[in-house]
């Protein structure tokens, strides 16, 4: 009886193996004859029938990625990685799917792991560059694109991306060189065509710009973001031609494209929109009694107080990000991009008419408490947790303190995967001297959800501590923050 059962199991196992081999042959033939899309659909069928092969799972994951079903893609690709942990193609696919889910830190880790296995994979360098560009790490993004283009001279996408970075930097000549090379390889590459049109505008070649933008505006393959960019460039062209009314119409159409694209994020049911919020505040203040809104007493000036504030308001990709980057490069300008500077006060006073009534009658004691929200260690922890825990990309924050350990300023200084090469001690020292700080507190988040320091975190902290010791500034703590908790270097004895 036992021998019969053993024989039946062996027969069943052999039948499954044969079936899996048939699927592999069929999928391989489909990919060779009809392309990756057809192979991906067959791979999904194979997985549904129980095939667990890394190459099949990778193709199935890419098929789900192309369908926009990113969570399913990640699950399939993690199964593929479990079967073939050293396959850089699977790690590259996983990185792409993680980016689509907003898990940028995990995606960078996947790309870095792929490049440790095969440093010469041009596609991984390119995808890593795209992610770094989305995090506004332009220097490392450009380096990744250049590496991809050097590894594969026939790869149009990194050349097109370099052309676009050149236009953002105002280098029309380099943009044209990169863009023209990209179009020789791929004449329909949209990003290269957009970059060339922008370069023509920058160099005053309006006729060439007009011809390029006319062709682009009629291209049905443009994504909503690309349509918005093209409409904005058409506005720039019309403005340069002395047609301001038409230019404003083009700018409005560009902004409407972006508004439609992002509407789902900002106009969820039951959630007050930014426009609705502004209208409600305007209506309330239009009828509010003016007496309670007395002039506050001037605050005691400090060396680190700003001489002026600049507010940049605009739609995504309308130029405000580039302008901010230009301004932030000045040594005396501090960028507060995406900082929740007034988040607590706004939630308390500005989300309802009752809160506005309370704000109108605020006493000096309550106002002082709002101004000094970072006046105790507990409040510092709460602020950092509220500010950093939910970020889906890694950021490094420095709190600058005076001799009484009162917070002078809180600055987000770096983004991306944090290492000694991406967090520069000299920049931290420079900002510390600017604020005349006596001590600092560091904090960074782990989007992975695990509030545990890595070896790189510990090495970085010691490097910063040594650099600041040279100017007699103490490092009081370094917090690692995640959705799953918060960890203190000081409490662990790591300082």
JOMO-V191237 format. One line per field, one symbol per residue. psi: psi as a letter, one per 20 degrees, with the letter a starting at -180 (. if undefined). Layout:
BEGIN
psi=???
END
This chain:
BEGIN
psi=ghhggghgggggghgggggghggggggghghhhirhgghhhhhggghhjjpnpghghgggghghghijmhghgggghhgghhhmhjohgghggggghhghijmhghghggghgghhgnikohhggghhggghhhjkmhghgghgghgghhhnijohghghhhgghghhijnhghggggghgghhhnijoghhhgggghggghjjmhghgggghgggijoiiprhghgggghhhhggghghjkmhghghhggghghhghghgjhhhilqpipprgghgggggghghhjqphgimqpqqpqpqqhjqqhrqpppprrpkjihgggghggiipijpppkpkplhkgghghghjiqhhhhgghhjprhghhghhhlikiqhghgggggghhhhipjqpqpqpppqahjkqpgqppohqqapprhiioohhhggghghgilqirqpqqrqoiiiompqrhhggggghggghghhhklpqohroppprhjapqphghikj.
END
